[in-house]
Amino acid sequence: MTLPLTPSQTAGPFFAIGLPWADGPHVVPEGTPGAITISGRVLDGAGAPVTDGLVETWQAGPDGRFAHPDDPRSGGEAAGFRGFGRCPTDAAGRYCVMTLRPGRLPSAGGGWEAPHLDVSVFARGLLDRVVTRIYFPDEEEANLADPVLRAIADPGRRATLIAAAQPGQPGQPGEFRFDIRLQGRQETVFFEV
């Protein structure tokens, strides 16, 4: 006897039930000195906004250390810095995270990874989350040496991981835009994890 395949289950939409929380998009409290914002849109293969998605970020602090007990170098994190953010997308597919710029991280090969945020996206039609990174445009030297970015041979594909600086207010640390394209032309590079 042969049994039929069990149907696959997608990862959403169910995020409004319990995954978002009030401080979710605030990796640091509002008013934290040096805070930056990273915002953008999550788009599907046709370029339409993903209105029921969830964007998670995980990152090191400005000192290049994670606010986590498994980081043997942890300690000295900025006050109120959690390292983790979570933001649902809105009706236009937009998300926004307030955080601090991460520092460089030691890599497994003995070099250094450029400052970046690790990003997971959950959305309708996905059987599992997709994982990517956000790098900063003004870290050119560090980006050139980053082992993950160097592993992506096509410069056009590599560019899908670099946020765009947005014009800001004088004296403000920075605003960055990072759109996440799940498929199609200019699809964001995603990693197998």
JOPE-V583233 format. One record per backbone hydrogen bond with DSSP energy under -1.0 kcal/mol. NH is the residue of the N-H (numbers start at 1). CO is the residue of the C=O. If there is no record, write none. Layout:
NH;CO
NH;CO
//
This chain:
11;126
17;14
19;15
20;15
24;21
26;23
27;98
32;29
35;32
36;99
37;174
38;97
39;176
40;95
42;93
43;180
44;48
47;44
50;42
54;122
55;87
56;120
57;85
58;118
59;83
61;65
64;61
68;66
71;68
74;71
81;78
82;27
85;57
86;24
87;55
89;53
90;94
93;90
95;40
97;38
98;25
99;36
103;61
105;113
107;111
110;107
113;105
117;134
118;58
119;132
120;56
121;130
122;54
126;123
130;121
132;119
134;117
135;161
139;136
143;139
144;140
145;141
150;146
151;147
152;149
158;154
159;155
160;157
161;158
162;159
163;135
164;177
166;175
172;169
176;37
177;164
178;39
180;41
182;43
187;184
188;181
191;131
//
